[in-house]
Amino acid sequence: MSQLMIFLFVINILVAVQCYRNARIKGYPSKVFTLLGLIPYFNLVVWVYLLFLPDLSSASKFEPS
């Protein structure tokens, strides 16, 4: 039972790290998305949400000047 809990904890941490990395790459507040990524069962929703959000750093290239 404890091995299962450790495995789930490690997976939860890995998903939170991916949320952090995706938020930093796309220009979103990384602390907010990391904290949301640490919430169990909600972290996968946050991760998928980050995957489909547009990149903020390239958004200014498409706006008319």
Backbone hydrogen bonds, N-H to C=O, Kabsch-Sander energy under -0.5 kcal/mol:
donor,donor_aa,acceptor,acceptor_aa,energy
5,M,1,M,-1.9
6,I,2,S,-2.3
7,F,3,Q,-2.4
8,L,4,L,-2.5
9,F,5,M,-2.2
10,V,6,I,-2.4
11,I,7,F,-2.3
12,N,8,L,-2.3
13,I,9,F,-2.2
14,L,10,V,-2.4
15,V,11,I,-2.2
16,A,12,N,-1.9
17,V,13,I,-2.2
18,Q,14,L,-2.0
19,C,15,V,-2.2
20,Y,16,A,-2.2
21,R,17,V,-2.6
22,N,18,Q,-2.7
23,A,19,C,-2.2
24,R,20,Y,-2.2
25,I,21,R,-2.3
26,K,22,N,-2.2
27,G,23,A,-0.9
28,Y,23,A,-2.2
30,S,28,Y,-0.5
33,F,29,P,-1.7
34,T,30,S,-2.1
35,L,31,K,-2.4
36,L,32,V,-2.3
37,G,33,F,-1.7
38,L,34,T,-1.0
38,L,35,L,-0.6
39,I,36,L,-0.9
42,F,39,I,-1.2
43,N,39,I,-1.4
46,V,42,F,-1.9
47,W,43,N,-2.4
48,V,44,L,-2.3
49,Y,45,V,-2.2
50,L,46,V,-2.4
51,L,47,W,-1.7
52,F,48,V,-1.3
53,L,49,Y,-0.9
56,L,26,K,-2.5
56,L,54,P,-0.5
59,A,56,L,-0.5
60,S,56,L,-0.6
61,K,58,S,-0.7
62,F,58,S,-0.5
62,F,59,A,-0.9
63,E,59,A,-0.6
